[in-house]
Amino acid sequence: MNKNRYFIIFSALVISLSACKKDLLDTNKNPNETTVAAPDYLLANAIKSTADTYYSTENTMNASLLFVQHWSKIQYTDPDRYVFTNSSFESGWSNFYTQSLTDLNVLISQSEQQNKPNYKAVAVTLRAWVFTLLTDNYGNIPYSEALNINIITPKYDSQRDVYLGLIDELKTALNTFDVNGAKISGDPIFNGKIASWKKFANALRFRLALRIADREPILAKQIIDEVLANPSGLINVETETAKLTYLTSPNQNPIGRVFETRDDYRISKTIVDALKGLNDPRLAVYADKTTDKVITPDYIGLPNGLTNGDASDYGLSKTSKPGVFFTKATAPAIILSYAEVLFYRAEAAARGFSTENASDLYKQAITASLKYYGISDTDIQAYLAQTNVQYDAANYKKSIGTQKWIALFGQGLEAFAEWRRLDYPQLSPATAGVLDGKIPTRFIYPGSEQILNKNNYKSAVNQQGIDNLTTKLWFDVN
């Protein structure tokens, strides 16, 4: 009997303590705040954080824009000379994985639980874009195990496997979208228009098909056939360009934020000379005129890869900054443009992957780029009529590669990928470069991977090649 009495007292005490614990937990909860992030906030944050990382100093201004010689450095010139350490690309890698991909994976999980297929499809599409940025620049990357919270040290997948996996994921996204389904919010790219998201997903598949085209031409053609046959269509007007338009401070373009306080960058002499040689009317958009009060204002580019002393000798006021179109607070972050899609279609036709007319699409692509920057129809026709602008079917990579390089001005990561893939224009290495007369062809892995994921890092390097700036990636054939 006493045992029963003690058991009853003990049970009551446990229940009482449990109730107190529950009360304390409830007391520490804010009844006005949700404990689960709303899908629209997750989506908006993922889009902005990815755009910010894409257009960051580390990924763009101090790396890819210098490698493709759109921009150059007039102060602190080490990055323009290819002087990097294994911490140089740390934050880009980290932000893509821990911010962008983490948010998108949470959004995918929530949308599955809440039966919101359009949020899921959008998140899968954006996740494919982020993984593309990672593999384009590093090569083999954690992919299949990267977002599994139960795996602390994810394996690296080969670049081929990553590309093929992303192509399949985008196909799944296209089949998941429901144009007649519930609308989505928190979408600063397409304002919730599912039809536009489907076109974007299709365009990303097209991009990836051409990434693998030099290695897997039969498979690339098969994917492009699917894309062109897909009733969702492709981006086919400028208003469907995938982009994030920034606002004023504190939500300004990351490049604009840098230009508010620093004066380290100039437009590259390489692209200024190319634009002048083509009488290209985009020069006045891509560059600002010099500001020296003694010499006549002009568009003067700075050679890439000078030492600090040699760069300084050129003079801040005697060299041109990148145009204000790209450095203002509200400059848009372009993700995939109408002009880019037209260039892809032109290339596919040139490769025999479609029956479209490569020359016509090439002209349409150039026209779309010029119109985006407000160039008049008269000037566009004069530009297209020039012999050195006209399409060369015997060397489509030169024609398309050169004009795409011009059209992708300011889009460092994409310009870097396309320059490596098409091998045009043929650029000269940095004047005082440190890579024995070579230009970087990849980013090096961040040092943290060598410490936190050592065995998988070593396996990736053994498969891909030495972890340096000049090891060519799988897609970069020539």
Secondary structure, DSSP 4 states (H G I P E B T S, - for coil): -HHHHHHHHHHHHHHHHHHHHHHHHHHTS-TTS-SS--HHHHHHHHHHHHHHHHTSIIIIIIIIHHHTTSEEESSS-GGGGT---TTTTHHHHHHIIIIIIHHHHHHHHHHHHTT-HHHHHHHHHHHHHHHHHHHHHHSSEE-TTTT-TT-SSPPEEPHHHHHHHHHHHHHHHHHH--TTS----S-TTTTT-HHHHHHHHHHHHHHHHHHTTTT-HHHHHHHHHHHHH-TT----SGGG-EEE---STTS--HHHHHHTT---EEEBHHHHHHHHHTT-TTHHHHBPPP--SSSPP----B-TT--HHHHHHH-GGGSPPBPHHHHSTT--EEEE-HHHHHHHHHHHHHTTSSSS-HHHHHHHHHHHHHHHTT--HHHHHHHHTSTTTS--GGGHHHHHHHHHHHHTTT-HHHHHHHHHHH--S-PPPPTT-SSSS----SPPPPHHHHHHSHHHHHHHHHHH--SSTTPPPTT---
